[in-house]
């Protein structure tokens, strides 16, 4: 899948500058962990496709368990070539309010520009899934369809509400 907008995997994870990209520990490239891919697809299936709970549990595993196994294995999404990064800036205008230092936002607060890195649009990532057992192969067709829809519609990573993290099939 190819990014159609900027993509920020891992912005909410601990990082020295508090707003970093998720770097693969071995390959040193931005990546989306398999658990995040699984979460995006599960959210899509539950929220937008209204799939019954029995099917959800079979494919993704029970929701109560933090590390649960379903019929499909979700691998890390990795770039297919060198990744072009882009510099971006978010500018919170009411930092004191968001940090709980004031009860209400005030017009006189100074905006605080915060630079961060993002994967630029037009970058190709490979998303891989596999059946847990031989008899689970039928679920792959459905999950592949959900994965494509979820990445095109909801997106993945940080700032999806403002259009980041969208993908399309090249």
N, C-alpha and C positions, 0 to 999 in steps of 0.2 A: 504494500500500500504506500502511496506517496502523500506527503503532507501538502495540504492545500492552504494551510495557514501556519503561523508559527506554532511550535510545539514545545512545551516545557514539562518534561517528565521529572518528577521528584522534587518540585519546589517546596513542598511542605515537610520534607525530611530534614533531619539535623544536618547542618552544613556550616562551615566556618563563617561564611558571609550571610547566613540565614535565608538566602533565596537562590540556592544553587540548582544546577541541573544534576540529575541522577547519572553518575558515570559508572560504567561497567568496571568492576574491580580488576578484571583480568585484561580486557580488551581496551580499556580507556576511552570508550565511546559513549555518547548518550544512549540510554536504552530504557525500555519500559519493562519492568519485571513481569514475569508470567502471572504472578498473583494479581497484579494490577490489570492485566489483560483479562483475566478471569473475572475480576470484579466489574469491569466495564461491560463485558458480555452478559454477565448475570443481571446487572442492573437493567440492561436493555431488554432482556427476556422477561423480567418481572414487571417492569414499568410500562413498556411500550407494546409488548406482544401478548400480555396477559396469559402467559403460559401457566398451566396448572402446577400446583406445588409438588406433585408426585414426579413430574418430568424435571422440574428444576432440581429437586433433591437427587434424582438419578444422575443428571448430567454434571451438576456442580458440587454435590455432596450436601450434607445437612448444614444449615446456616448457623446453628448454635456453636459449632466447633470452629475455632479460629483456623486451624489447619485441617481442612476436611477434603477428602478425596471423592471425586465423582467419576463418571465414565469417560471424561475427556481430560487430557493433560494439556495445560497451557504453558508454552515455553516463553522465555524472554523475547521481546520484540527487539531486533537488532538492525542497525543500518546496513545496507548492502554495499556501501562505499564510503569514502571520506565524507564527513558531515560538515556542511556549511552552517556556521553559527551566526546569529544576529544579535546585536546589542539592542536592548529594549529598556524602557523606563516606565515605572509606575510612580504616580505622584499622589500619595494620600494627602488630602487637604485638611484633615482633622485628626492628626496623630494623637493628640492628647485625649480626645474623646474616645477613639478606638482603643487606646491603652487604659481607659478607665480613670484617667486623671481629672477629667471634668465630667459633669453630668450631661451637658449638652454641647453640641458642636458650636464653635464661635467663628464669625467671619474674619476676625483678626488673626487667626492662627496662620502660621507660615506654611505653605506647601513644602513637602519634604520629598524631592526627587530621589528615587531608589533605582539605580541601574541593575540590570540582571541580564544573563545570557539566555537565549532561546535557540532551539533548532529552527533554522530558516525554512520557509515553505519550499516545496519542490524536492524534498529529501525522501529517499525511498527506504522503507523499513520492511523487513520480512517478519511476518507473524506466522507462527507454527503451532499446530495442534496435533494431537495424536490420541488414538483410542487407548484406554487403560488396559482393556482386554480385547481379544479378537471379536467377541460378540458385541462390542461397543461401537463398531465402525459406522453403524447407521446414524448415531448421534453426531458424527463429524459433519455430515452434510448440513444438518440444521444449525450447528454451532458456527460453521463457516459462513453461512448466510447471516446469522445474527451478528457475527464479528464485523462483517462488511457494513451492515446497516448501522451498527453502533458507532463505528469509527467515522462514518460519513455524516451521521446525524448528531450524536452526542459529543463525540470526540473523546480524547484521552489526555491525561496529564492535568496541569494547572490551567486556570483561567478559561475553562471551556464555556462558561456562561457569557463571555465576551468574544467567542469565536475562535479561540486558540484550540489546537489539538485536533483539527479535522483532517481526515485522510480520504483518499479516493483510490480506486483500483486503477493502476496505470494502463 
